[in-house]
Amino acid sequence: LAGAPTRIAVVPNGVDLEYNRTEGIVRRPSQLVFTGALTYEPNLDAMRYFLAEIFPRVLAQDQAARLIITGHTGGASLPTADGHVTLTGHLEDIRPMVASSAACVVPLRRGAGTRRKIREAMALGTPVVSTSKGAEGLDIDPEVHFLQADDADLFARQTLRLVRQPELAGQLAGRAYTRVRQQYDWSDIG
C-alpha cells in the first residue's frame, strides 16, 4: 500500500488521574454505586438483573445496603427496593458519588464498550465487583485489582466481602489504582 504507515500502535482508552482526585470524600460503608445511562440497553439489563437477582441477597445480609444508580434513565423504571435504591439521573459530576461508595458494581451480561466506569472507579479508589463481561478488555486481574462474579449468588457474596472487609477493599483499590496509573493514565497515554 503506497503511503500506508509502517508502524501501527494501539492507544488504550484512559482516565484522567489528575481530575479524578478524592480528597475529603468520606466512604459510606454500605453504599454501592453503578454508573451508566439506562438508555443503553446493556446497562438497563445489568441493573434489572442486579435488582432482581443480586441485591435481594445483599439486603438479606446487610439491611443498611444502598444502591445509587447514576446516569440518564430515559424514562426507564426500576424497583427501588423499599428506599434502598436511588436513581440520580444524569449528574454533571459523578466523582463524589463513586468515591463515597464502598463498591462499584458492574453486573454487565452483554454489550461492548470502553469500560470507562471501571477505570474511573479504580482511579477514584473505589473497589469494583464485576462480571467477566463487565471487565472485558481491561488488563486487570480478579482477586488482585477487582472481584469477579458471573452468577448472582457469587456476585452478592463478592459485594458483601467488600462491604464487610475494608482491609480487602483497600488492598484491591490500592492495586487497582496502581494499575490505572501504570497503564491507563491519560497523561502517560498522550
Rosetta constraint file for C-alpha pairs under 8 A:
AtomPair CA 11 CA 189 HARMONIC 7.07 0.50
AtomPair CA 12 CA 184 HARMONIC 6.99 0.50
AtomPair CA 12 CA 189 HARMONIC 7.43 0.50
AtomPair CA 13 CA 114 HARMONIC 6.79 0.50
AtomPair CA 13 CA 184 HARMONIC 6.77 0.50
AtomPair CA 14 CA 116 HARMONIC 7.89 0.50
AtomPair CA 14 CA 119 HARMONIC 7.52 0.50
AtomPair CA 14 CA 183 HARMONIC 7.95 0.50
AtomPair CA 14 CA 184 HARMONIC 4.35 0.50
AtomPair CA 14 CA 185 HARMONIC 5.49 0.50
AtomPair CA 14 CA 186 HARMONIC 5.19 0.50
AtomPair CA 14 CA 189 HARMONIC 7.23 0.50
AtomPair CA 15 CA 116 HARMONIC 7.68 0.50
AtomPair CA 15 CA 119 HARMONIC 6.51 0.50
AtomPair CA 15 CA 120 HARMONIC 6.43 0.50
AtomPair CA 15 CA 123 HARMONIC 7.36 0.50
AtomPair CA 15 CA 180 HARMONIC 7.77 0.50
AtomPair CA 15 CA 184 HARMONIC 5.91 0.50
AtomPair CA 15 CA 185 HARMONIC 5.29 0.50
AtomPair CA 15 CA 186 HARMONIC 5.50 0.50
AtomPair CA 16 CA 20 HARMONIC 6.24 0.50
AtomPair CA 16 CA 185 HARMONIC 5.88 0.50
AtomPair CA 16 CA 186 HARMONIC 5.35 0.50
AtomPair CA 16 CA 187 HARMONIC 7.24 0.50
AtomPair CA 17 CA 21 HARMONIC 6.81 0.50
AtomPair CA 17 CA 123 HARMONIC 6.13 0.50
AtomPair CA 17 CA 181 HARMONIC 7.32 0.50
AtomPair CA 17 CA 185 HARMONIC 6.06 0.50
AtomPair CA 17 CA 186 HARMONIC 7.44 0.50
AtomPair CA 20 CA 95 HARMONIC 6.88 0.50
AtomPair CA 20 CA 120 HARMONIC 7.42 0.50
AtomPair CA 20 CA 123 HARMONIC 6.20 0.50
AtomPair CA 20 CA 124 HARMONIC 5.79 0.50
AtomPair CA 21 CA 123 HARMONIC 7.78 0.50
AtomPair CA 21 CA 124 HARMONIC 6.28 0.50
AtomPair CA 22 CA 95 HARMONIC 7.81 0.50
AtomPair CA 22 CA 96 HARMONIC 7.60 0.50
AtomPair CA 22 CA 99 HARMONIC 6.41 0.50
AtomPair CA 22 CA 124 HARMONIC 6.15 0.50
AtomPair CA 22 CA 125 HARMONIC 7.92 0.50
AtomPair CA 25 CA 96 HARMONIC 6.77 0.50
AtomPair CA 25 CA 99 HARMONIC 6.63 0.50
AtomPair CA 25 CA 100 HARMONIC 6.02 0.50
AtomPair CA 26 CA 99 HARMONIC 7.76 0.50
AtomPair CA 26 CA 100 HARMONIC 5.50 0.50
AtomPair CA 27 CA 99 HARMONIC 6.84 0.50
AtomPair CA 27 CA 100 HARMONIC 4.04 0.50
AtomPair CA 27 CA 101 HARMONIC 5.48 0.50
AtomPair CA 27 CA 102 HARMONIC 6.16 0.50
AtomPair CA 28 CA 100 HARMONIC 5.71 0.50
AtomPair CA 28 CA 101 HARMONIC 5.61 0.50
AtomPair CA 28 CA 102 HARMONIC 6.13 0.50
AtomPair CA 29 CA 101 HARMONIC 7.11 0.50
AtomPair CA 29 CA 102 HARMONIC 5.35 0.50
AtomPair CA 29 CA 163 HARMONIC 6.23 0.50
AtomPair CA 30 CA 62 HARMONIC 7.78 0.50
AtomPair CA 30 CA 64 HARMONIC 6.04 0.50
AtomPair CA 30 CA 65 HARMONIC 4.64 0.50
AtomPair CA 30 CA 66 HARMONIC 6.21 0.50
AtomPair CA 30 CA 101 HARMONIC 7.49 0.50
AtomPair CA 30 CA 102 HARMONIC 6.04 0.50
AtomPair CA 30 CA 163 HARMONIC 5.93 0.50
AtomPair CA 31 CA 65 HARMONIC 5.86 0.50
AtomPair CA 31 CA 66 HARMONIC 4.85 0.50
AtomPair CA 31 CA 67 HARMONIC 5.97 0.50
AtomPair CA 31 CA 68 HARMONIC 7.35 0.50
AtomPair CA 31 CA 100 HARMONIC 7.69 0.50
AtomPair CA 31 CA 101 HARMONIC 4.92 0.50
AtomPair CA 31 CA 102 HARMONIC 5.45 0.50
AtomPair CA 31 CA 103 HARMONIC 7.05 0.50
AtomPair CA 32 CA 65 HARMONIC 7.34 0.50
AtomPair CA 32 CA 66 HARMONIC 5.99 0.50
AtomPair CA 32 CA 67 HARMONIC 4.71 0.50
AtomPair CA 32 CA 68 HARMONIC 6.15 0.50
AtomPair CA 32 CA 101 HARMONIC 5.39 0.50
AtomPair CA 32 CA 102 HARMONIC 5.88 0.50
AtomPair CA 32 CA 103 HARMONIC 5.08 0.50
AtomPair CA 32 CA 104 HARMONIC 5.79 0.50
AtomPair CA 32 CA 105 HARMONIC 6.72 0.50
AtomPair CA 33 CA 67 HARMONIC 5.61 0.50
AtomPair CA 33 CA 68 HARMONIC 4.73 0.50
AtomPair CA 33 CA 69 HARMONIC 5.91 0.50
AtomPair CA 33 CA 70 HARMONIC 7.66 0.50
AtomPair CA 33 CA 97 HARMONIC 7.36 0.50
AtomPair CA 33 CA 98 HARMONIC 6.27 0.50
AtomPair CA 33 CA 101 HARMONIC 6.21 0.50
AtomPair CA 33 CA 103 HARMONIC 6.46 0.50
AtomPair CA 33 CA 104 HARMONIC 4.85 0.50
AtomPair CA 33 CA 105 HARMONIC 6.10 0.50
AtomPair CA 34 CA 67 HARMONIC 7.55 0.50
AtomPair CA 34 CA 68 HARMONIC 6.33 0.50
AtomPair CA 34 CA 69 HARMONIC 4.92 0.50
AtomPair CA 34 CA 70 HARMONIC 6.36 0.50
AtomPair CA 34 CA 104 HARMONIC 5.86 0.50
AtomPair CA 34 CA 105 HARMONIC 5.54 0.50
AtomPair CA 34 CA 106 HARMONIC 6.57 0.50
AtomPair CA 35 CA 69 HARMONIC 5.96 0.50
AtomPair CA 35 CA 70 HARMONIC 4.88 0.50
AtomPair CA 35 CA 71 HARMONIC 6.19 0.50
AtomPair CA 35 CA 94 HARMONIC 7.90 0.50
AtomPair CA 35 CA 117 HARMONIC 6.23 0.50
AtomPair CA 36 CA 40 HARMONIC 7.91 0.50
AtomPair CA 36 CA 43 HARMONIC 6.33 0.50
AtomPair CA 36 CA 69 HARMONIC 7.51 0.50
AtomPair CA 36 CA 70 HARMONIC 6.04 0.50
AtomPair CA 36 CA 71 HARMONIC 4.94 0.50
AtomPair CA 36 CA 72 HARMONIC 7.58 0.50
AtomPair CA 36 CA 117 HARMONIC 7.46 0.50
AtomPair CA 37 CA 43 HARMONIC 6.67 0.50
AtomPair CA 37 CA 44 HARMONIC 7.80 0.50
AtomPair CA 37 CA 70 HARMONIC 7.07 0.50
AtomPair CA 37 CA 71 HARMONIC 4.15 0.50
AtomPair CA 37 CA 72 HARMONIC 4.70 0.50
AtomPair CA 37 CA 73 HARMONIC 6.04 0.50
AtomPair CA 37 CA 90 HARMONIC 7.73 0.50
AtomPair CA 38 CA 43 HARMONIC 5.45 0.50
AtomPair CA 38 CA 44 HARMONIC 4.69 0.50
AtomPair CA 38 CA 71 HARMONIC 6.65 0.50
AtomPair CA 38 CA 72 HARMONIC 6.10 0.50
AtomPair CA 38 CA 73 HARMONIC 4.80 0.50
AtomPair CA 38 CA 74 HARMONIC 6.67 0.50
AtomPair CA 38 CA 76 HARMONIC 6.77 0.50
AtomPair CA 39 CA 43 HARMONIC 7.60 0.50
AtomPair CA 39 CA 44 HARMONIC 6.94 0.50
AtomPair CA 39 CA 72 HARMONIC 6.74 0.50
AtomPair CA 39 CA 73 HARMONIC 5.93 0.50
AtomPair CA 39 CA 74 HARMONIC 5.40 0.50
AtomPair CA 39 CA 76 HARMONIC 7.51 0.50
AtomPair CA 40 CA 44 HARMONIC 6.44 0.50
AtomPair CA 41 CA 45 HARMONIC 6.01 0.50
AtomPair CA 42 CA 46 HARMONIC 6.03 0.50
AtomPair CA 42 CA 108 HARMONIC 6.55 0.50
AtomPair CA 42 CA 109 HARMONIC 7.11 0.50
AtomPair CA 42 CA 110 HARMONIC 5.71 0.50
AtomPair CA 42 CA 111 HARMONIC 5.50 0.50
AtomPair CA 43 CA 47 HARMONIC 6.27 0.50
AtomPair CA 43 CA 108 HARMONIC 6.73 0.50
AtomPair CA 44 CA 48 HARMONIC 6.15 0.50
AtomPair CA 44 CA 76 HARMONIC 7.95 0.50
AtomPair CA 45 CA 49 HARMONIC 6.03 0.50
AtomPair CA 45 CA 108 HARMONIC 7.53 0.50
AtomPair CA 45 CA 109 HARMONIC 7.67 0.50
AtomPair CA 46 CA 50 HARMONIC 6.02 0.50
AtomPair CA 46 CA 106 HARMONIC 7.53 0.50
AtomPair CA 46 CA 107 HARMONIC 5.25 0.50
AtomPair CA 46 CA 108 HARMONIC 4.90 0.50
AtomPair CA 46 CA 109 HARMONIC 6.49 0.50
AtomPair CA 47 CA 51 HARMONIC 5.95 0.50
AtomPair CA 47 CA 107 HARMONIC 7.37 0.50
AtomPair CA 48 CA 52 HARMONIC 6.00 0.50
AtomPair CA 48 CA 78 HARMONIC 6.95 0.50
AtomPair CA 49 CA 53 HARMONIC 5.66 0.50
AtomPair CA 49 CA 54 HARMONIC 7.11 0.50
AtomPair CA 49 CA 107 HARMONIC 7.65 0.50
AtomPair CA 50 CA 54 HARMONIC 4.76 0.50
AtomPair CA 50 CA 55 HARMONIC 5.72 0.50
AtomPair CA 50 CA 107 HARMONIC 6.58 0.50
AtomPair CA 50 CA 152 HARMONIC 7.74 0.50
AtomPair CA 51 CA 55 HARMONIC 5.08 0.50
AtomPair CA 51 CA 56 HARMONIC 6.94 0.50
AtomPair CA 51 CA 79 HARMONIC 7.31 0.50
AtomPair CA 51 CA 81 HARMONIC 7.85 0.50
AtomPair CA 52 CA 56 HARMONIC 6.97 0.50
AtomPair CA 53 CA 57 HARMONIC 7.32 0.50
AtomPair CA 53 CA 152 HARMONIC 5.79 0.50
AtomPair CA 54 CA 58 HARMONIC 6.53 0.50
AtomPair CA 54 CA 152 HARMONIC 5.06 0.50
AtomPair CA 54 CA 153 HARMONIC 6.72 0.50
AtomPair CA 54 CA 155 HARMONIC 6.67 0.50
AtomPair CA 54 CA 156 HARMONIC 5.42 0.50
AtomPair CA 55 CA 59 HARMONIC 6.06 0.50
AtomPair CA 55 CA 156 HARMONIC 6.92 0.50
AtomPair CA 56 CA 60 HARMONIC 6.10 0.50
AtomPair CA 57 CA 61 HARMONIC 6.76 0.50
AtomPair CA 57 CA 153 HARMONIC 7.34 0.50
AtomPair CA 57 CA 156 HARMONIC 6.02 0.50
AtomPair CA 58 CA 62 HARMONIC 5.95 0.50
AtomPair CA 58 CA 63 HARMONIC 8.00 0.50
AtomPair CA 58 CA 65 HARMONIC 7.28 0.50
AtomPair CA 58 CA 156 HARMONIC 5.45 0.50
AtomPair CA 58 CA 157 HARMONIC 7.53 0.50
AtomPair CA 58 CA 159 HARMONIC 7.51 0.50
AtomPair CA 58 CA 160 HARMONIC 6.64 0.50
AtomPair CA 59 CA 63 HARMONIC 4.96 0.50
AtomPair CA 59 CA 64 HARMONIC 7.45 0.50
AtomPair CA 59 CA 65 HARMONIC 6.14 0.50
AtomPair CA 61 CA 160 HARMONIC 7.96 0.50
AtomPair CA 62 CA 160 HARMONIC 7.97 0.50
AtomPair CA 65 CA 84 HARMONIC 6.75 0.50
AtomPair CA 66 CA 84 HARMONIC 4.73 0.50
AtomPair CA 66 CA 85 HARMONIC 5.81 0.50
AtomPair CA 66 CA 86 HARMONIC 7.83 0.50
AtomPair CA 67 CA 84 HARMONIC 6.23 0.50
AtomPair CA 67 CA 85 HARMONIC 4.74 0.50
AtomPair CA 67 CA 86 HARMONIC 6.29 0.50
AtomPair CA 68 CA 85 HARMONIC 5.92 0.50
AtomPair CA 68 CA 86 HARMONIC 4.88 0.50
AtomPair CA 68 CA 87 HARMONIC 6.18 0.50
AtomPair CA 68 CA 88 HARMONIC 7.14 0.50
AtomPair CA 68 CA 97 HARMONIC 7.90 0.50
AtomPair CA 69 CA 85 HARMONIC 7.51 0.50
AtomPair CA 69 CA 86 HARMONIC 6.12 0.50
AtomPair CA 69 CA 87 HARMONIC 4.94 0.50
AtomPair CA 69 CA 88 HARMONIC 6.19 0.50
AtomPair CA 69 CA 89 HARMONIC 7.69 0.50
AtomPair CA 70 CA 87 HARMONIC 6.17 0.50
AtomPair CA 70 CA 88 HARMONIC 5.12 0.50
AtomPair CA 70 CA 89 HARMONIC 5.56 0.50
AtomPair CA 70 CA 90 HARMONIC 6.19 0.50
AtomPair CA 70 CA 91 HARMONIC 6.81 0.50
AtomPair CA 70 CA 94 HARMONIC 7.42 0.50
AtomPair CA 71 CA 87 HARMONIC 7.97 0.50
AtomPair CA 71 CA 88 HARMONIC 6.84 0.50
AtomPair CA 71 CA 89 HARMONIC 4.81 0.50
AtomPair CA 71 CA 90 HARMONIC 4.27 0.50
AtomPair CA 71 CA 91 HARMONIC 6.62 0.50
AtomPair CA 72 CA 89 HARMONIC 4.64 0.50
AtomPair CA 72 CA 90 HARMONIC 4.59 0.50
AtomPair CA 73 CA 77 HARMONIC 7.72 0.50
AtomPair CA 73 CA 87 HARMONIC 7.94 0.50
AtomPair CA 73 CA 89 HARMONIC 5.88 0.50
AtomPair CA 73 CA 90 HARMONIC 7.78 0.50
AtomPair CA 79 CA 85 HARMONIC 7.76 0.50
AtomPair CA 80 CA 84 HARMONIC 6.13 0.50
AtomPair CA 80 CA 85 HARMONIC 4.57 0.50
AtomPair CA 80 CA 86 HARMONIC 6.77 0.50
AtomPair CA 81 CA 85 HARMONIC 5.99 0.50
AtomPair CA 94 CA 98 HARMONIC 6.21 0.50
AtomPair CA 95 CA 99 HARMONIC 5.84 0.50
AtomPair CA 95 CA 124 HARMONIC 7.32 0.50
AtomPair CA 96 CA 100 HARMONIC 5.92 0.50
AtomPair CA 97 CA 101 HARMONIC 6.50 0.50
AtomPair CA 98 CA 104 HARMONIC 7.07 0.50
AtomPair CA 98 CA 121 HARMONIC 6.39 0.50
AtomPair CA 98 CA 124 HARMONIC 7.21 0.50
AtomPair CA 98 CA 126 HARMONIC 6.81 0.50
AtomPair CA 99 CA 121 HARMONIC 7.31 0.50
AtomPair CA 99 CA 124 HARMONIC 5.51 0.50
AtomPair CA 99 CA 125 HARMONIC 6.71 0.50
AtomPair CA 99 CA 126 HARMONIC 5.88 0.50
AtomPair CA 100 CA 126 HARMONIC 7.97 0.50
AtomPair CA 101 CA 126 HARMONIC 6.75 0.50
AtomPair CA 102 CA 126 HARMONIC 6.60 0.50
AtomPair CA 102 CA 127 HARMONIC 7.06 0.50
AtomPair CA 102 CA 162 HARMONIC 7.01 0.50
AtomPair CA 102 CA 163 HARMONIC 6.07 0.50
AtomPair CA 102 CA 169 HARMONIC 7.97 0.50
AtomPair CA 103 CA 126 HARMONIC 5.78 0.50
AtomPair CA 103 CA 127 HARMONIC 5.08 0.50
AtomPair CA 103 CA 128 HARMONIC 5.55 0.50
AtomPair CA 103 CA 129 HARMONIC 7.05 0.50
AtomPair CA 103 CA 159 HARMONIC 7.21 0.50
AtomPair CA 103 CA 162 HARMONIC 6.71 0.50
AtomPair CA 103 CA 163 HARMONIC 7.32 0.50
AtomPair CA 104 CA 118 HARMONIC 7.77 0.50
AtomPair CA 104 CA 121 HARMONIC 6.67 0.50
AtomPair CA 104 CA 126 HARMONIC 6.49 0.50
AtomPair CA 104 CA 127 HARMONIC 6.21 0.50
AtomPair CA 104 CA 128 HARMONIC 4.76 0.50
AtomPair CA 104 CA 129 HARMONIC 6.33 0.50
AtomPair CA 105 CA 128 HARMONIC 5.97 0.50
AtomPair CA 105 CA 129 HARMONIC 5.04 0.50
AtomPair CA 105 CA 130 HARMONIC 6.01 0.50
AtomPair CA 105 CA 159 HARMONIC 7.69 0.50
AtomPair CA 106 CA 118 HARMONIC 7.78 0.50
AtomPair CA 106 CA 128 HARMONIC 7.38 0.50
AtomPair CA 106 CA 129 HARMONIC 6.11 0.50
AtomPair CA 106 CA 130 HARMONIC 4.48 0.50
AtomPair CA 106 CA 131 HARMONIC 6.54 0.50
AtomPair CA 106 CA 134 HARMONIC 5.93 0.50
AtomPair CA 107 CA 129 HARMONIC 7.79 0.50
AtomPair CA 107 CA 130 HARMONIC 5.52 0.50
AtomPair CA 107 CA 131 HARMONIC 5.39 0.50
AtomPair CA 107 CA 134 HARMONIC 6.56 0.50
AtomPair CA 107 CA 155 HARMONIC 7.99 0.50
AtomPair CA 108 CA 130 HARMONIC 7.39 0.50
AtomPair CA 108 CA 131 HARMONIC 6.16 0.50
AtomPair CA 108 CA 133 HARMONIC 6.10 0.50
AtomPair CA 108 CA 134 HARMONIC 4.97 0.50
AtomPair CA 109 CA 131 HARMONIC 7.14 0.50
AtomPair CA 109 CA 133 HARMONIC 5.92 0.50
AtomPair CA 109 CA 134 HARMONIC 7.09 0.50
AtomPair CA 110 CA 133 HARMONIC 6.65 0.50
AtomPair CA 115 CA 119 HARMONIC 6.76 0.50
AtomPair CA 115 CA 134 HARMONIC 7.03 0.50
AtomPair CA 115 CA 135 HARMONIC 6.77 0.50
AtomPair CA 115 CA 136 HARMONIC 7.77 0.50
AtomPair CA 115 CA 138 HARMONIC 7.61 0.50
AtomPair CA 116 CA 120 HARMONIC 5.97 0.50
AtomPair CA 117 CA 121 HARMONIC 6.15 0.50
AtomPair CA 118 CA 122 HARMONIC 6.15 0.50
AtomPair CA 118 CA 128 HARMONIC 6.97 0.50
AtomPair CA 118 CA 135 HARMONIC 7.40 0.50
AtomPair CA 119 CA 123 HARMONIC 6.08 0.50
AtomPair CA 119 CA 180 HARMONIC 6.76 0.50
AtomPair CA 119 CA 184 HARMONIC 7.76 0.50
AtomPair CA 120 CA 124 HARMONIC 6.19 0.50
AtomPair CA 121 CA 125 HARMONIC 6.26 0.50
AtomPair CA 121 CA 126 HARMONIC 5.05 0.50
AtomPair CA 121 CA 127 HARMONIC 6.94 0.50
AtomPair CA 121 CA 128 HARMONIC 7.15 0.50
AtomPair CA 122 CA 126 HARMONIC 5.57 0.50
AtomPair CA 122 CA 127 HARMONIC 6.49 0.50
AtomPair CA 122 CA 128 HARMONIC 7.43 0.50
AtomPair CA 122 CA 173 HARMONIC 6.35 0.50
AtomPair CA 122 CA 176 HARMONIC 5.51 0.50
AtomPair CA 122 CA 177 HARMONIC 5.28 0.50
AtomPair CA 122 CA 180 HARMONIC 6.84 0.50
AtomPair CA 123 CA 176 HARMONIC 7.74 0.50
AtomPair CA 123 CA 177 HARMONIC 5.40 0.50
AtomPair CA 123 CA 180 HARMONIC 6.45 0.50
AtomPair CA 123 CA 181 HARMONIC 7.78 0.50
AtomPair CA 124 CA 177 HARMONIC 7.70 0.50
AtomPair CA 125 CA 173 HARMONIC 5.11 0.50
AtomPair CA 125 CA 174 HARMONIC 6.77 0.50
AtomPair CA 125 CA 176 HARMONIC 7.69 0.50
AtomPair CA 125 CA 177 HARMONIC 6.25 0.50
AtomPair CA 126 CA 173 HARMONIC 5.84 0.50
AtomPair CA 127 CA 146 HARMONIC 6.42 0.50
AtomPair CA 127 CA 162 HARMONIC 7.47 0.50
AtomPair CA 127 CA 169 HARMONIC 5.84 0.50
AtomPair CA 127 CA 170 HARMONIC 7.45 0.50
AtomPair CA 127 CA 172 HARMONIC 6.17 0.50
AtomPair CA 127 CA 173 HARMONIC 4.83 0.50
AtomPair CA 127 CA 176 HARMONIC 7.80 0.50
AtomPair CA 128 CA 146 HARMONIC 5.14 0.50
AtomPair CA 128 CA 147 HARMONIC 6.31 0.50
AtomPair CA 128 CA 173 HARMONIC 7.91 0.50
AtomPair CA 129 CA 146 HARMONIC 5.97 0.50
AtomPair CA 129 CA 147 HARMONIC 4.72 0.50
AtomPair CA 129 CA 148 HARMONIC 5.71 0.50
AtomPair CA 129 CA 149 HARMONIC 7.17 0.50
AtomPair CA 129 CA 155 HARMONIC 7.26 0.50
AtomPair CA 129 CA 158 HARMONIC 6.73 0.50
AtomPair CA 129 CA 159 HARMONIC 6.31 0.50
AtomPair CA 130 CA 134 HARMONIC 5.62 0.50
AtomPair CA 130 CA 135 HARMONIC 6.35 0.50
AtomPair CA 130 CA 146 HARMONIC 7.39 0.50
AtomPair CA 130 CA 147 HARMONIC 6.40 0.50
AtomPair CA 130 CA 148 HARMONIC 5.07 0.50
AtomPair CA 130 CA 149 HARMONIC 6.14 0.50
AtomPair CA 130 CA 150 HARMONIC 7.90 0.50
AtomPair CA 130 CA 155 HARMONIC 7.77 0.50
AtomPair CA 131 CA 135 HARMONIC 6.54 0.50
AtomPair CA 131 CA 148 HARMONIC 5.45 0.50
AtomPair CA 131 CA 149 HARMONIC 5.01 0.50
AtomPair CA 131 CA 150 HARMONIC 4.97 0.50
AtomPair CA 131 CA 155 HARMONIC 7.93 0.50
AtomPair CA 132 CA 136 HARMONIC 5.93 0.50
AtomPair CA 132 CA 148 HARMONIC 6.35 0.50
AtomPair CA 132 CA 149 HARMONIC 7.05 0.50
AtomPair CA 132 CA 150 HARMONIC 6.57 0.50
AtomPair CA 135 CA 140 HARMONIC 7.74 0.50
AtomPair CA 140 CA 144 HARMONIC 7.64 0.50
AtomPair CA 140 CA 145 HARMONIC 5.81 0.50
AtomPair CA 140 CA 146 HARMONIC 7.44 0.50
AtomPair CA 140 CA 176 HARMONIC 7.70 0.50
AtomPair CA 140 CA 179 HARMONIC 7.53 0.50
AtomPair CA 141 CA 145 HARMONIC 5.50 0.50
AtomPair CA 141 CA 146 HARMONIC 6.73 0.50
AtomPair CA 142 CA 146 HARMONIC 5.22 0.50
AtomPair CA 142 CA 147 HARMONIC 5.24 0.50
AtomPair CA 142 CA 148 HARMONIC 5.56 0.50
AtomPair CA 143 CA 147 HARMONIC 5.27 0.50
AtomPair CA 143 CA 148 HARMONIC 7.38 0.50
AtomPair CA 143 CA 172 HARMONIC 7.41 0.50
AtomPair CA 144 CA 172 HARMONIC 5.98 0.50
AtomPair CA 144 CA 175 HARMONIC 6.83 0.50
AtomPair CA 144 CA 176 HARMONIC 7.65 0.50
AtomPair CA 145 CA 172 HARMONIC 5.06 0.50
AtomPair CA 145 CA 173 HARMONIC 6.80 0.50
AtomPair CA 145 CA 175 HARMONIC 5.63 0.50
AtomPair CA 145 CA 176 HARMONIC 4.53 0.50
AtomPair CA 145 CA 179 HARMONIC 7.80 0.50
AtomPair CA 146 CA 172 HARMONIC 6.01 0.50
AtomPair CA 146 CA 173 HARMONIC 7.68 0.50
AtomPair CA 146 CA 176 HARMONIC 7.16 0.50
AtomPair CA 147 CA 158 HARMONIC 6.38 0.50
AtomPair CA 148 CA 155 HARMONIC 7.41 0.50
AtomPair CA 148 CA 158 HARMONIC 7.47 0.50
AtomPair CA 149 CA 154 HARMONIC 5.48 0.50
AtomPair CA 149 CA 155 HARMONIC 4.76 0.50
AtomPair CA 149 CA 158 HARMONIC 7.08 0.50
AtomPair CA 150 CA 154 HARMONIC 7.07 0.50
AtomPair CA 150 CA 155 HARMONIC 6.72 0.50
AtomPair CA 151 CA 155 HARMONIC 6.02 0.50
AtomPair CA 152 CA 156 HARMONIC 6.18 0.50
AtomPair CA 153 CA 157 HARMONIC 6.32 0.50
AtomPair CA 154 CA 158 HARMONIC 5.99 0.50
AtomPair CA 155 CA 159 HARMONIC 6.11 0.50
AtomPair CA 156 CA 160 HARMONIC 6.18 0.50
AtomPair CA 157 CA 161 HARMONIC 6.16 0.50
AtomPair CA 158 CA 162 HARMONIC 6.63 0.50
AtomPair CA 159 CA 163 HARMONIC 6.47 0.50
AtomPair CA 160 CA 164 HARMONIC 5.86 0.50
AtomPair CA 161 CA 165 HARMONIC 5.60 0.50
AtomPair CA 161 CA 168 HARMONIC 7.89 0.50
AtomPair CA 162 CA 166 HARMONIC 6.34 0.50
AtomPair CA 162 CA 168 HARMONIC 6.68 0.50
AtomPair CA 162 CA 169 HARMONIC 5.12 0.50
AtomPair CA 163 CA 169 HARMONIC 7.68 0.50
AtomPair CA 165 CA 169 HARMONIC 6.28 0.50
AtomPair CA 166 CA 170 HARMONIC 5.96 0.50
AtomPair CA 167 CA 171 HARMONIC 6.21 0.50
AtomPair CA 168 CA 172 HARMONIC 6.18 0.50
AtomPair CA 169 CA 173 HARMONIC 6.02 0.50
AtomPair CA 170 CA 174 HARMONIC 5.95 0.50
AtomPair CA 171 CA 175 HARMONIC 6.24 0.50
AtomPair CA 172 CA 176 HARMONIC 5.96 0.50
AtomPair CA 173 CA 177 HARMONIC 6.01 0.50
AtomPair CA 174 CA 178 HARMONIC 6.30 0.50
AtomPair CA 175 CA 179 HARMONIC 6.25 0.50
AtomPair CA 176 CA 180 HARMONIC 6.19 0.50
AtomPair CA 177 CA 181 HARMONIC 6.07 0.50
AtomPair CA 178 CA 182 HARMONIC 6.08 0.50
AtomPair CA 179 CA 183 HARMONIC 6.00 0.50
AtomPair CA 179 CA 184 HARMONIC 7.53 0.50
AtomPair CA 180 CA 184 HARMONIC 4.76 0.50
AtomPair CA 180 CA 185 HARMONIC 6.17 0.50
AtomPair CA 181 CA 185 HARMONIC 5.16 0.50
AtomPair CA 183 CA 188 HARMONIC 7.98 0.50
AtomPair CA 183 CA 189 HARMONIC 7.80 0.50
AtomPair CA 184 CA 188 HARMONIC 7.70 0.50
AtomPair CA 184 CA 189 HARMONIC 6.88 0.50
AtomPair CA 185 CA 189 HARMONIC 6.21 0.50
AtomPair CA 186 CA 190 HARMONIC 5.73 0.50
